[in-house]
């Protein structure tokens, strides 16, 4: 696999809980987007660990092309 699949070209809003650990899907193959379900097993792409520092809504990248993983940086606006 050369790069991640694009499950959607917009971010996923997620209510995160302070201290909780999240594993963001970086390969785009997970059925539990934006989080990992182990579907990356046949790729060389691994999930990214994120621990919430406060309770709030965060926007996790859905296109898997963000430079500020796991959060959206607007990279989806440049995709075809």
LUMLUMDREN-2810 file (N, C-alpha, C; in Angstrom, 1 decimal):
<atoms>
<atom><aa>X</aa><ch>A</ch><at>N</at><xx>0.9</xx><yy>-1.2</yy><zz>0.0</zz></atom>
<atom><aa>X</aa><ch>A</ch><at>CA</at><xx>0.0</xx><yy>0.0</yy><zz>0.0</zz></atom>
<atom><aa>X</aa><ch>A</ch><at>C</at><xx>0.9</xx><yy>1.2</yy><zz>0.0</zz></atom>
<atom><aa>X</aa><ch>A</ch><at>N</at><xx>0.7</xx><yy>2.1</yy><zz>-0.9</zz></atom>
<atom><aa>X</aa><ch>A</ch><at>CA</at><xx>1.6</xx><yy>3.3</yy><zz>-1.1</zz></atom>
<atom><aa>X</aa><ch>A</ch><at>C</at><xx>1.1</xx><yy>4.4</yy><zz>-0.2</zz></atom>
<atom><aa>X</aa><ch>A</ch><at>N</at><xx>-0.1</xx><yy>4.6</yy><zz>0.1</zz></atom>
<atom><aa>X</aa><ch>A</ch><at>CA</at><xx>-0.6</xx><yy>5.7</yy><zz>0.9</zz></atom>
<atom><aa>X</aa><ch>A</ch><at>C</at><xx>-2.0</xx><yy>5.3</yy><zz>1.5</zz></atom>
<atom><aa>X</aa><ch>A</ch><at>N</at><xx>-2.5</xx><yy>6.1</yy><zz>2.3</zz></atom>
<atom><aa>X</aa><ch>A</ch><at>CA</at><xx>-3.7</xx><yy>5.8</yy><zz>3.0</zz></atom>
<atom><aa>X</aa><ch>A</ch><at>C</at><xx>-4.9</xx><yy>6.0</yy><zz>2.1</zz></atom>
<atom><aa>X</aa><ch>A</ch><at>N</at><xx>-6.0</xx><yy>5.2</yy><zz>2.4</zz></atom>
<atom><aa>X</aa><ch>A</ch><at>CA</at><xx>-7.3</xx><yy>5.4</yy><zz>1.7</zz></atom>
<atom><aa>X</aa><ch>A</ch><at>C</at><xx>-7.9</xx><yy>6.6</yy><zz>2.3</zz></atom>
<atom><aa>X</aa><ch>A</ch><at>N</at><xx>-8.9</xx><yy>7.2</yy><zz>1.5</zz></atom>
<atom><aa>X</aa><ch>A</ch><at>CA</at><xx>-9.5</xx><yy>8.4</yy><zz>2.0</zz></atom>
<atom><aa>X</aa><ch>A</ch><at>C</at><xx>-11.0</xx><yy>8.1</yy><zz>2.3</zz></atom>
<atom><aa>X</aa><ch>A</ch><at>N</at><xx>-11.3</xx><yy>7.8</yy><zz>3.6</zz></atom>
<atom><aa>X</aa><ch>A</ch><at>CA</at><xx>-12.7</xx><yy>7.5</yy><zz>4.0</zz></atom>
<atom><aa>X</aa><ch>A</ch><at>C</at><xx>-13.7</xx><yy>8.6</yy><zz>3.8</zz></atom>
<atom><aa>X</aa><ch>A</ch><at>N</at><xx>-13.2</xx><yy>9.8</yy><zz>4.0</zz></atom>
<atom><aa>X</aa><ch>A</ch><at>CA</at><xx>-14.1</xx><yy>11.0</yy><zz>3.7</zz></atom>
<atom><aa>X</aa><ch>A</ch><at>C</at><xx>-13.2</xx><yy>12.2</yy><zz>3.6</zz></atom>
<atom><aa>X</aa><ch>A</ch><at>N</at><xx>-13.7</xx><yy>13.2</yy><zz>2.9</zz></atom>
<atom><aa>X</aa><ch>A</ch><at>CA</at><xx>-12.9</xx><yy>14.4</yy><zz>2.6</zz></atom>
<atom><aa>X</aa><ch>A</ch><at>C</at><xx>-13.3</xx><yy>15.6</yy><zz>3.6</zz></atom>
<atom><aa>X</aa><ch>A</ch><at>N</at><xx>-13.6</xx><yy>15.2</yy><zz>4.8</zz></atom>
<atom><aa>X</aa><ch>A</ch><at>CA</at><xx>-14.0</xx><yy>16.2</yy><zz>5.8</zz></atom>
<atom><aa>X</aa><ch>A</ch><at>C</at><xx>-13.6</xx><yy>15.6</yy><zz>7.2</zz></atom>
<atom><aa>X</aa><ch>A</ch><at>N</at><xx>-13.4</xx><yy>16.4</yy><zz>8.2</zz></atom>
<atom><aa>X</aa><ch>A</ch><at>CA</at><xx>-13.0</xx><yy>15.9</yy><zz>9.5</zz></atom>
<atom><aa>X</aa><ch>A</ch><at>C</at><xx>-14.2</xx><yy>15.2</yy><zz>10.2</zz></atom>
<atom><aa>X</aa><ch>A</ch><at>N</at><xx>-13.8</xx><yy>14.4</yy><zz>11.2</zz></atom>
<atom><aa>X</aa><ch>A</ch><at>CA</at><xx>-14.8</xx><yy>13.8</yy><zz>12.1</zz></atom>
<atom><aa>X</aa><ch>A</ch><at>C</at><xx>-14.8</xx><yy>14.5</yy><zz>13.4</zz></atom>
<atom><aa>X</aa><ch>A</ch><at>N</at><xx>-15.9</xx><yy>15.2</yy><zz>13.8</zz></atom>
<atom><aa>X</aa><ch>A</ch><at>CA</at><xx>-16.0</xx><yy>15.8</yy><zz>15.1</zz></atom>
<atom><aa>X</aa><ch>A</ch><at>C</at><xx>-16.2</xx><yy>14.7</yy><zz>16.2</zz></atom>
<atom><aa>X</aa><ch>A</ch><at>N</at><xx>-15.4</xx><yy>14.8</yy><zz>17.2</zz></atom>
<atom><aa>X</aa><ch>A</ch><at>CA</at><xx>-15.4</xx><yy>13.8</yy><zz>18.3</zz></atom>
<atom><aa>X</aa><ch>A</ch><at>C</at><xx>-15.3</xx><yy>14.6</yy><zz>19.6</zz></atom>
<atom><aa>X</aa><ch>A</ch><at>N</at><xx>-16.2</xx><yy>14.2</yy><zz>20.5</zz></atom>
<atom><aa>X</aa><ch>A</ch><at>CA</at><xx>-16.2</xx><yy>14.7</yy><zz>21.9</zz></atom>
<atom><aa>X</aa><ch>A</ch><at>C</at><xx>-15.2</xx><yy>13.8</yy><zz>22.6</zz></atom>
<atom><aa>X</aa><ch>A</ch><at>N</at><xx>-14.0</xx><yy>14.4</yy><zz>22.9</zz></atom>
<atom><aa>X</aa><ch>A</ch><at>CA</at><xx>-13.0</xx><yy>13.6</yy><zz>23.6</zz></atom>
<atom><aa>X</aa><ch>A</ch><at>C</at><xx>-13.1</xx><yy>13.9</yy><zz>25.1</zz></atom>
<atom><aa>X</aa><ch>A</ch><at>N</at><xx>-12.6</xx><yy>12.9</yy><zz>25.9</zz></atom>
<atom><aa>X</aa><ch>A</ch><at>CA</at><xx>-12.6</xx><yy>13.0</yy><zz>27.4</zz></atom>
<atom><aa>X</aa><ch>A</ch><at>C</at><xx>-11.2</xx><yy>13.1</yy><zz>27.9</zz></atom>
<atom><aa>X</aa><ch>A</ch><at>N</at><xx>-11.0</xx><yy>14.1</yy><zz>28.8</zz></atom>
<atom><aa>X</aa><ch>A</ch><at>CA</at><xx>-9.7</xx><yy>14.3</yy><zz>29.3</zz></atom>
<atom><aa>X</aa><ch>A</ch><at>C</at><xx>-9.1</xx><yy>13.0</yy><zz>29.9</zz></atom>
<atom><aa>X</aa><ch>A</ch><at>N</at><xx>-7.8</xx><yy>12.7</yy><zz>29.5</zz></atom>
<atom><aa>X</aa><ch>A</ch><at>CA</at><xx>-7.1</xx><yy>11.5</yy><zz>30.0</zz></atom>
<atom><aa>X</aa><ch>A</ch><at>C</at><xx>-7.4</xx><yy>10.2</yy><zz>29.2</zz></atom>
<atom><aa>X</aa><ch>A</ch><at>N</at><xx>-8.4</xx><yy>10.2</yy><zz>28.4</zz></atom>
<atom><aa>X</aa><ch>A</ch><at>CA</at><xx>-8.8</xx><yy>9.0</yy><zz>27.6</zz></atom>
<atom><aa>X</aa><ch>A</ch><at>C</at><xx>-7.8</xx><yy>8.9</yy><zz>26.4</zz></atom>
<atom><aa>X</aa><ch>A</ch><at>N</at><xx>-7.4</xx><yy>7.7</yy><zz>26.1</zz></atom>
<atom><aa>X</aa><ch>A</ch><at>CA</at><xx>-6.5</xx><yy>7.4</yy><zz>25.0</zz></atom>
<atom><aa>X</aa><ch>A</ch><at>C</at><xx>-7.3</xx><yy>7.0</yy><zz>23.7</zz></atom>
<atom><aa>X</aa><ch>A</ch><at>N</at><xx>-6.9</xx><yy>7.6</yy><zz>22.6</zz></atom>
<atom><aa>X</aa><ch>A</ch><at>CA</at><xx>-7.6</xx><yy>7.3</yy><zz>21.3</zz></atom>
<atom><aa>X</aa><ch>A</ch><at>C</at><xx>-6.5</xx><yy>6.8</yy><zz>20.3</zz></atom>
<atom><aa>X</aa><ch>A</ch><at>N</at><xx>-6.9</xx><yy>5.9</yy><zz>19.4</zz></atom>
<atom><aa>X</aa><ch>A</ch><at>CA</at><xx>-6.0</xx><yy>5.5</yy><zz>18.4</zz></atom>
<atom><aa>X</aa><ch>A</ch><at>C</at><xx>-6.6</xx><yy>5.8</yy><zz>17.1</zz></atom>
<atom><aa>X</aa><ch>A</ch><at>N</at><xx>-6.1</xx><yy>6.9</yy><zz>16.4</zz></atom>
<atom><aa>X</aa><ch>A</ch><at>CA</at><xx>-6.6</xx><yy>7.4</yy><zz>15.2</zz></atom>
<atom><aa>X</aa><ch>A</ch><at>C</at><xx>-6.1</xx><yy>6.5</yy><zz>14.0</zz></atom>
<atom><aa>X</aa><ch>A</ch><at>N</at><xx>-7.0</xx><yy>6.1</yy><zz>13.2</zz></atom>
<atom><aa>X</aa><ch>A</ch><at>CA</at><xx>-6.7</xx><yy>5.3</yy><zz>12.0</zz></atom>
<atom><aa>X</aa><ch>A</ch><at>C</at><xx>-6.0</xx><yy>6.1</yy><zz>11.0</zz></atom>
<atom><aa>X</aa><ch>A</ch><at>N</at><xx>-4.8</xx><yy>5.7</yy><zz>10.7</zz></atom>
<atom><aa>X</aa><ch>A</ch><at>CA</at><xx>-3.9</xx><yy>6.5</yy><zz>9.7</zz></atom>
<atom><aa>X</aa><ch>A</ch><at>C</at><xx>-4.0</xx><yy>5.8</yy><zz>8.3</zz></atom>
<atom><aa>X</aa><ch>A</ch><at>N</at><xx>-4.5</xx><yy>4.6</yy><zz>8.2</zz></atom>
<atom><aa>X</aa><ch>A</ch><at>CA</at><xx>-4.5</xx><yy>3.9</yy><zz>6.9</zz></atom>
<atom><aa>X</aa><ch>A</ch><at>C</at><xx>-5.8</xx><yy>4.2</yy><zz>6.1</zz></atom>
<atom><aa>X</aa><ch>A</ch><at>N</at><xx>-6.8</xx><yy>4.6</yy><zz>6.8</zz></atom>
<atom><aa>X</aa><ch>A</ch><at>CA</at><xx>-8.1</xx><yy>4.8</yy><zz>6.2</zz></atom>
<atom><aa>X</aa><ch>A</ch><at>C</at><xx>-9.0</xx><yy>3.6</yy><zz>5.9</zz></atom>
<atom><aa>X</aa><ch>A</ch><at>N</at><xx>-8.6</xx><yy>2.5</yy><zz>6.4</zz></atom>
<atom><aa>X</aa><ch>A</ch><at>CA</at><xx>-9.3</xx><yy>1.2</yy><zz>6.1</zz></atom>
<atom><aa>X</aa><ch>A</ch><at>C</at><xx>-10.3</xx><yy>0.8</yy><zz>7.2</zz></atom>
<atom><aa>X</aa><ch>A</ch><at>N</at><xx>-10.2</xx><yy>1.4</yy><zz>8.4</zz></atom>
<atom><aa>X</aa><ch>A</ch><at>CA</at><xx>-11.0</xx><yy>1.1</yy><zz>9.5</zz></atom>
<atom><aa>X</aa><ch>A</ch><at>C</at><xx>-12.5</xx><yy>1.3</yy><zz>9.3</zz></atom>
<atom><aa>X</aa><ch>A</ch><at>N</at><xx>-13.3</xx><yy>0.4</yy><zz>9.7</zz></atom>
<atom><aa>X</aa><ch>A</ch><at>CA</at><xx>-14.8</xx><yy>0.5</yy><zz>9.7</zz></atom>
<atom><aa>X</aa><ch>A</ch><at>C</at><xx>-15.3</xx><yy>1.4</yy><zz>10.8</zz></atom>
<atom><aa>X</aa><ch>A</ch><at>N</at><xx>-14.4</xx><yy>1.7</yy><zz>11.8</zz></atom>
<atom><aa>X</aa><ch>A</ch><at>CA</at><xx>-14.7</xx><yy>2.5</yy><zz>12.9</zz></atom>
<atom><aa>X</aa><ch>A</ch><at>C</at><xx>-14.1</xx><yy>4.0</yy><zz>12.9</zz></atom>
<atom><aa>X</aa><ch>A</ch><at>N</at><xx>-14.1</xx><yy>4.5</yy><zz>11.7</zz></atom>
<atom><aa>X</aa><ch>A</ch><at>CA</at><xx>-13.5</xx><yy>5.9</yy><zz>11.5</zz></atom>
<atom><aa>X</aa><ch>A</ch><at>C</at><xx>-14.0</xx><yy>6.9</yy><zz>12.5</zz></atom>
<atom><aa>X</aa><ch>A</ch><at>N</at><xx>-13.2</xx><yy>7.7</yy><zz>13.0</zz></atom>
<atom><aa>X</aa><ch>A</ch><at>CA</at><xx>-11.8</xx><yy>8.0</yy><zz>12.6</zz></atom>
<atom><aa>X</aa><ch>A</ch><at>C</at><xx>-10.8</xx><yy>7.1</yy><zz>13.4</zz></atom>
<atom><aa>X</aa><ch>A</ch><at>N</at><xx>-11.3</xx><yy>6.1</yy><zz>14.1</zz></atom>
<atom><aa>X</aa><ch>A</ch><at>CA</at><xx>-10.4</xx><yy>5.3</yy><zz>15.0</zz></atom>
<atom><aa>X</aa><ch>A</ch><at>C</at><xx>-10.1</xx><yy>3.9</yy><zz>14.4</zz></atom>
<atom><aa>X</aa><ch>A</ch><at>N</at><xx>-9.0</xx><yy>3.4</yy><zz>14.9</zz></atom>
<atom><aa>X</aa><ch>A</ch><at>CA</at><xx>-8.5</xx><yy>2.1</yy><zz>14.4</zz></atom>
<atom><aa>X</aa><ch>A</ch><at>C</at><xx>-9.3</xx><yy>0.9</yy><zz>14.9</zz></atom>
<atom><aa>X</aa><ch>A</ch><at>N</at><xx>-9.5</xx><yy>0.0</yy><zz>13.9</zz></atom>
<atom><aa>X</aa><ch>A</ch><at>CA</at><xx>-10.1</xx><yy>-1.3</yy><zz>14.2</zz></atom>
<atom><aa>X</aa><ch>A</ch><at>C</at><xx>-9.2</xx><yy>-2.5</yy><zz>13.9</zz></atom>
<atom><aa>X</aa><ch>A</ch><at>N</at><xx>-8.0</xx><yy>-2.2</yy><zz>13.6</zz></atom>
<atom><aa>X</aa><ch>A</ch><at>CA</at><xx>-7.0</xx><yy>-3.2</yy><zz>13.2</zz></atom>
<atom><aa>X</aa><ch>A</ch><at>C</at><xx>-6.9</xx><yy>-3.5</yy><zz>11.7</zz></atom>
<atom><aa>X</aa><ch>A</ch><at>N</at><xx>-7.7</xx><yy>-2.8</yy><zz>10.9</zz></atom>
<atom><aa>X</aa><ch>A</ch><at>CA</at><xx>-7.7</xx><yy>-3.1</yy><zz>9.5</zz></atom>
<atom><aa>X</aa><ch>A</ch><at>C</at><xx>-6.4</xx><yy>-2.8</yy><zz>8.8</zz></atom>
<atom><aa>X</aa><ch>A</ch><at>N</at><xx>-5.5</xx><yy>-2.1</yy><zz>9.5</zz></atom>
<atom><aa>X</aa><ch>A</ch><at>CA</at><xx>-4.2</xx><yy>-1.8</yy><zz>8.9</zz></atom>
<atom><aa>X</aa><ch>A</ch><at>C</at><xx>-3.2</xx><yy>-3.0</yy><zz>8.9</zz></atom>
<atom><aa>X</aa><ch>A</ch><at>N</at><xx>-3.6</xx><yy>-4.1</yy><zz>9.4</zz></atom>
<atom><aa>X</aa><ch>A</ch><at>CA</at><xx>-2.7</xx><yy>-5.3</yy><zz>9.5</zz></atom>
<atom><aa>X</aa><ch>A</ch><at>C</at><xx>-2.0</xx><yy>-5.7</yy><zz>8.2</zz></atom>
<atom><aa>X</aa><ch>A</ch><at>N</at><xx>-2.6</xx><yy>-5.4</yy><zz>7.1</zz></atom>
<atom><aa>X</aa><ch>A</ch><at>CA</at><xx>-2.0</xx><yy>-5.8</yy><zz>5.8</zz></atom>
<atom><aa>X</aa><ch>A</ch><at>C</at><xx>-1.3</xx><yy>-4.6</yy><zz>5.2</zz></atom>
<atom><aa>X</aa><ch>A</ch><at>N</at><xx>-1.0</xx><yy>-3.6</yy><zz>5.9</zz></atom>
<atom><aa>X</aa><ch>A</ch><at>CA</at><xx>-0.4</xx><yy>-2.4</yy><zz>5.4</zz></atom>
<atom><aa>X</aa><ch>A</ch><at>C</at><xx>0.9</xx><yy>-2.1</yy><zz>6.2</zz></atom>
<atom><aa>X</aa><ch>A</ch><at>N</at><xx>1.7</xx><yy>-1.1</yy><zz>5.8</zz></atom>
<atom><aa>X</aa><ch>A</ch><at>CA</at><xx>2.8</xx><yy>-0.7</yy><zz>6.6</zz></atom>
<atom><aa>X</aa><ch>A</ch><at>C</at><xx>2.5</xx><yy>0.6</yy><zz>7.4</zz></atom>
<atom><aa>X</aa><ch>A</ch><at>N</at><xx>1.2</xx><yy>0.9</yy><zz>7.5</zz></atom>
<atom><aa>X</aa><ch>A</ch><at>CA</at><xx>0.7</xx><yy>2.1</yy><zz>8.2</zz></atom>
<atom><aa>X</aa><ch>A</ch><at>C</at><xx>0.1</xx><yy>1.7</yy><zz>9.5</zz></atom>
<atom><aa>X</aa><ch>A</ch><at>N</at><xx>0.5</xx><yy>2.4</yy><zz>10.6</zz></atom>
<atom><aa>X</aa><ch>A</ch><at>CA</at><xx>0.0</xx><yy>2.1</yy><zz>11.9</zz></atom>
<atom><aa>X</aa><ch>A</ch><at>C</at><xx>-0.8</xx><yy>3.2</yy><zz>12.5</zz></atom>
<atom><aa>X</aa><ch>A</ch><at>N</at><xx>-1.6</xx><yy>3.0</yy><zz>13.4</zz></atom>
<atom><aa>X</aa><ch>A</ch><at>CA</at><xx>-2.5</xx><yy>4.0</yy><zz>14.0</zz></atom>
<atom><aa>X</aa><ch>A</ch><at>C</at><xx>-1.6</xx><yy>5.0</yy><zz>14.9</zz></atom>
<atom><aa>X</aa><ch>A</ch><at>N</at><xx>-2.2</xx><yy>6.1</yy><zz>15.1</zz></atom>
<atom><aa>X</aa><ch>A</ch><at>CA</at><xx>-1.5</xx><yy>7.1</yy><zz>15.9</zz></atom>
<atom><aa>X</aa><ch>A</ch><at>C</at><xx>-2.2</xx><yy>7.2</yy><zz>17.3</zz></atom>
<atom><aa>X</aa><ch>A</ch><at>N</at><xx>-1.4</xx><yy>7.2</yy><zz>18.3</zz></atom>
<atom><aa>X</aa><ch>A</ch><at>CA</at><xx>-2.0</xx><yy>7.3</yy><zz>19.7</zz></atom>
<atom><aa>X</aa><ch>A</ch><at>C</at><xx>-2.2</xx><yy>8.8</yy><zz>20.0</zz></atom>
<atom><aa>X</aa><ch>A</ch><at>N</at><xx>-3.3</xx><yy>9.1</yy><zz>20.6</zz></atom>
<atom><aa>X</aa><ch>A</ch><at>CA</at><xx>-3.6</xx><yy>10.5</yy><zz>21.1</zz></atom>
<atom><aa>X</aa><ch>A</ch><at>C</at><xx>-4.3</xx><yy>10.4</yy><zz>22.4</zz></atom>
<atom><aa>X</aa><ch>A</ch><at>N</at><xx>-3.8</xx><yy>11.2</yy><zz>23.4</zz></atom>
<atom><aa>X</aa><ch>A</ch><at>CA</at><xx>-4.4</xx><yy>11.2</yy><zz>24.7</zz></atom>
<atom><aa>X</aa><ch>A</ch><at>C</at><xx>-5.0</xx><yy>12.6</yy><zz>24.9</zz></atom>
<atom><aa>X</aa><ch>A</ch><at>N</at><xx>-6.3</xx><yy>12.7</yy><zz>25.2</zz></atom>
<atom><aa>X</aa><ch>A</ch><at>CA</at><xx>-7.0</xx><yy>14.0</yy><zz>25.3</zz></atom>
<atom><aa>X</aa><ch>A</ch><at>C</at><xx>-6.5</xx><yy>14.7</yy><zz>26.6</zz></atom>
<atom><aa>X</aa><ch>A</ch><at>N</at><xx>-6.2</xx><yy>16.0</yy><zz>26.4</zz></atom>
<atom><aa>X</aa><ch>A</ch><at>CA</at><xx>-5.7</xx><yy>16.8</yy><zz>27.5</zz></atom>
<atom><aa>X</aa><ch>A</ch><at>C</at><xx>-6.9</xx><yy>17.5</yy><zz>28.3</zz></atom>
<atom><aa>X</aa><ch>A</ch><at>N</at><xx>-8.0</xx><yy>17.6</yy><zz>27.6</zz></atom>
<atom><aa>X</aa><ch>A</ch><at>CA</at><xx>-9.2</xx><yy>18.2</yy><zz>28.2</zz></atom>
<atom><aa>X</aa><ch>A</ch><at>C</at><xx>-10.5</xx><yy>17.7</yy><zz>27.6</zz></atom>
<atom><aa>X</aa><ch>A</ch><at>N</at><xx>-11.6</xx><yy>17.9</yy><zz>28.2</zz></atom>
<atom><aa>X</aa><ch>A</ch><at>CA</at><xx>-12.9</xx><yy>17.5</yy><zz>27.6</zz></atom>
<atom><aa>X</aa><ch>A</ch><at>C</at><xx>-13.2</xx><yy>18.6</yy><zz>26.6</zz></atom>
<atom><aa>X</aa><ch>A</ch><at>N</at><xx>-13.4</xx><yy>18.2</yy><zz>25.3</zz></atom>
<atom><aa>X</aa><ch>A</ch><at>CA</at><xx>-13.8</xx><yy>19.2</yy><zz>24.3</zz></atom>
<atom><aa>X</aa><ch>A</ch><at>C</at><xx>-14.1</xx><yy>18.4</yy><zz>23.0</zz></atom>
<atom><aa>X</aa><ch>A</ch><at>N</at><xx>-14.6</xx><yy>19.2</yy><zz>22.0</zz></atom>
<atom><aa>X</aa><ch>A</ch><at>CA</at><xx>-14.8</xx><yy>18.6</yy><zz>20.7</zz></atom>
<atom><aa>X</aa><ch>A</ch><at>C</at><xx>-13.5</xx><yy>18.9</yy><zz>19.8</zz></atom>
<atom><aa>X</aa><ch>A</ch><at>N</at><xx>-13.0</xx><yy>17.8</yy><zz>19.3</zz></atom>
<atom><aa>X</aa><ch>A</ch><at>CA</at><xx>-11.9</xx><yy>17.9</yy><zz>18.4</zz></atom>
<atom><aa>X</aa><ch>A</ch><at>C</at><xx>-12.3</xx><yy>17.4</yy><zz>17.0</zz></atom>
<atom><aa>X</aa><ch>A</ch><at>N</at><xx>-11.6</xx><yy>17.8</yy><zz>16.0</zz></atom>
<atom><aa>X</aa><ch>A</ch><at>CA</at><xx>-11.9</xx><yy>17.4</yy><zz>14.6</zz></atom>
<atom><aa>X</aa><ch>A</ch><at>C</at><xx>-10.7</xx><yy>16.5</yy><zz>14.1</zz></atom>
<atom><aa>X</aa><ch>A</ch><at>N</at><xx>-11.0</xx><yy>15.2</yy><zz>14.1</zz></atom>
<atom><aa>X</aa><ch>A</ch><at>CA</at><xx>-10.0</xx><yy>14.2</yy><zz>13.7</zz></atom>
<atom><aa>X</aa><ch>A</ch><at>C</at><xx>-10.0</xx><yy>14.2</yy><zz>12.1</zz></atom>
<atom><aa>X</aa><ch>A</ch><at>N</at><xx>-8.9</xx><yy>14.1</yy><zz>11.5</zz></atom>
<atom><aa>X</aa><ch>A</ch><at>CA</at><xx>-8.7</xx><yy>14.1</yy><zz>10.1</zz></atom>
<atom><aa>X</aa><ch>A</ch><at>C</at><xx>-9.4</xx><yy>12.9</yy><zz>9.5</zz></atom>
<atom><aa>X</aa><ch>A</ch><at>N</at><xx>-10.2</xx><yy>13.1</yy><zz>8.4</zz></atom>
<atom><aa>X</aa><ch>A</ch><at>CA</at><xx>-10.9</xx><yy>12.1</yy><zz>7.7</zz></atom>
<atom><aa>X</aa><ch>A</ch><at>C</at><xx>-10.3</xx><yy>11.7</yy><zz>6.4</zz></atom>
<atom><aa>X</aa><ch>A</ch><at>N</at><xx>-9.4</xx><yy>12.6</yy><zz>5.9</zz></atom>
<atom><aa>X</aa><ch>A</ch><at>CA</at><xx>-8.8</xx><yy>12.3</yy><zz>4.6</zz></atom>
<atom><aa>X</aa><ch>A</ch><at>C</at><xx>-7.5</xx><yy>11.6</yy><zz>4.7</zz></atom>
<atom><aa>X</aa><ch>A</ch><at>N</at><xx>-6.9</xx><yy>11.6</yy><zz>5.9</zz></atom>
<atom><aa>X</aa><ch>A</ch><at>CA</at><xx>-5.7</xx><yy>10.9</yy><zz>6.3</zz></atom>
<atom><aa>X</aa><ch>A</ch><at>C</at><xx>-4.4</xx><yy>11.6</yy><zz>5.6</zz></atom>
<atom><aa>X</aa><ch>A</ch><at>N</at><xx>-4.6</xx><yy>12.8</yy><zz>5.2</zz></atom>
<atom><aa>X</aa><ch>A</ch><at>CA</at><xx>-3.4</xx><yy>13.6</yy><zz>4.6</zz></atom>
<atom><aa>X</aa><ch>A</ch><at>C</at><xx>-3.0</xx><yy>14.8</yy><zz>5.4</zz></atom>
<atom><aa>X</aa><ch>A</ch><at>N</at><xx>-3.5</xx><yy>14.9</yy><zz>6.7</zz></atom>
<atom><aa>X</aa><ch>A</ch><at>CA</at><xx>-3.1</xx><yy>16.1</yy><zz>7.5</zz></atom>
<atom><aa>X</aa><ch>A</ch><at>C</at><xx>-1.7</xx><yy>16.1</yy><zz>7.9</zz></atom>
<atom><aa>X</aa><ch>A</ch><at>N</at><xx>-1.1</xx><yy>17.2</yy><zz>8.0</zz></atom>
<atom><aa>X</aa><ch>A</ch><at>CA</at><xx>0.3</xx><yy>17.4</yy><zz>8.5</zz></atom>
<atom><aa>X</aa><ch>A</ch><at>C</at><xx>0.3</xx><yy>17.5</yy><zz>10.0</zz></atom>
<atom><aa>X</aa><ch>A</ch><at>N</at><xx>-0.9</xx><yy>17.6</yy><zz>10.6</zz></atom>
<atom><aa>X</aa><ch>A</ch><at>CA</at><xx>-1.0</xx><yy>17.7</yy><zz>12.1</zz></atom>
<atom><aa>X</aa><ch>A</ch><at>C</at><xx>-1.8</xx><yy>16.6</yy><zz>12.7</zz></atom>
<atom><aa>X</aa><ch>A</ch><at>N</at><xx>-1.4</xx><yy>15.4</yy><zz>12.3</zz></atom>
<atom><aa>X</aa><ch>A</ch><at>CA</at><xx>-2.1</xx><yy>14.2</yy><zz>12.7</zz></atom>
<atom><aa>X</aa><ch>A</ch><at>C</at><xx>-2.2</xx><yy>14.1</yy><zz>14.2</zz></atom>
<atom><aa>X</aa><ch>A</ch><at>N</at><xx>-3.3</xx><yy>13.7</yy><zz>14.8</zz></atom>
<atom><aa>X</aa><ch>A</ch><at>CA</at><xx>-4.5</xx><yy>13.1</yy><zz>14.1</zz></atom>
<atom><aa>X</aa><ch>A</ch><at>C</at><xx>-5.5</xx><yy>14.1</yy><zz>13.8</zz></atom>
<atom><aa>X</aa><ch>A</ch><at>N</at><xx>-5.2</xx><yy>15.4</yy><zz>14.0</zz></atom>
<atom><aa>X</aa><ch>A</ch><at>CA</at><xx>-6.3</xx><yy>16.4</yy><zz>13.9</zz></atom>
<atom><aa>X</aa><ch>A</ch><at>C</at><xx>-6.3</xx><yy>17.0</yy><zz>12.5</zz></atom>
<atom><aa>X</aa><ch>A</ch><at>N</at><xx>-7.4</xx><yy>17.5</yy><zz>12.0</zz></atom>
<atom><aa>X</aa><ch>A</ch><at>CA</at><xx>-7.6</xx><yy>18.1</yy><zz>10.7</zz></atom>
<atom><aa>X</aa><ch>A</ch><at>C</at><xx>-6.8</xx><yy>19.4</yy><zz>10.6</zz></atom>
<atom><aa>X</aa><ch>A</ch><at>N</at><xx>-6.1</xx><yy>19.6</yy><zz>9.5</zz></atom>
<atom><aa>X</aa><ch>A</ch><at>CA</at><xx>-5.5</xx><yy>20.9</yy><zz>9.2</zz></atom>
<atom><aa>X</aa><ch>A</ch><at>C</at><xx>-6.0</xx><yy>21.5</yy><zz>7.9</zz></atom>
<atom><aa>X</aa><ch>A</ch><at>N</at><xx>-7.1</xx><yy>20.9</yy><zz>7.4</zz></atom>
<atom><aa>X</aa><ch>A</ch><at>CA</at><xx>-7.6</xx><yy>21.5</yy><zz>6.1</zz></atom>
<atom><aa>X</aa><ch>A</ch><at>C</at><xx>-7.0</xx><yy>20.9</yy><zz>4.9</zz></atom>
<atom><aa>X</aa><ch>A</ch><at>N</at><xx>-6.2</xx><yy>19.9</yy><zz>5.0</zz></atom>
<atom><aa>X</aa><ch>A</ch><at>CA</at><xx>-5.5</xx><yy>19.3</yy><zz>3.8</zz></atom>
<atom><aa>X</aa><ch>A</ch><at>C</at><xx>-6.6</xx><yy>18.7</yy><zz>2.8</zz></atom>
<atom><aa>X</aa><ch>A</ch><at>N</at><xx>-7.7</xx><yy>18.4</yy><zz>3.3</zz></atom>
<atom><aa>X</aa><ch>A</ch><at>CA</at><xx>-8.8</xx><yy>17.8</yy><zz>2.4</zz></atom>
<atom><aa>X</aa><ch>A</ch><at>C</at><xx>-9.2</xx><yy>18.8</yy><zz>1.4</zz></atom>
<atom><aa>X</aa><ch>A</ch><at>N</at><xx>-9.0</xx><yy>20.1</yy><zz>1.6</zz></atom>
<atom><aa>X</aa><ch>A</ch><at>CA</at><xx>-9.4</xx><yy>21.1</yy><zz>0.7</zz></atom>
<atom><aa>X</aa><ch>A</ch><at>C</at><xx>-8.6</xx><yy>21.1</yy><zz>-0.6</zz></atom>
<atom><aa>X</aa><ch>A</ch><at>N</at><xx>-7.4</xx><yy>20.5</yy><zz>-0.5</zz></atom>
<atom><aa>X</aa><ch>A</ch><at>CA</at><xx>-6.5</xx><yy>20.4</yy><zz>-1.7</zz></atom>
<atom><aa>X</aa><ch>A</ch><at>C</at><xx>-6.6</xx><yy>19.1</yy><zz>-2.4</zz></atom>
<atom><aa>X</aa><ch>A</ch><at>N</at><xx>-7.4</xx><yy>18.2</yy><zz>-2.0</zz></atom>
<atom><aa>X</aa><ch>A</ch><at>CA</at><xx>-7.6</xx><yy>16.8</yy><zz>-2.6</zz></atom>
<atom><aa>X</aa><ch>A</ch><at>C</at><xx>-8.5</xx><yy>16.9</yy><zz>-3.8</zz></atom>
<atom><aa>X</aa><ch>A</ch><at>N</at><xx>-8.3</xx><yy>16.1</yy><zz>-4.8</zz></atom>
<atom><aa>X</aa><ch>A</ch><at>CA</at><xx>-9.2</xx><yy>16.0</yy><zz>-5.9</zz></atom>
<atom><aa>X</aa><ch>A</ch><at>C</at><xx>-10.5</xx><yy>15.2</yy><zz>-5.6</zz></atom>
</atoms>
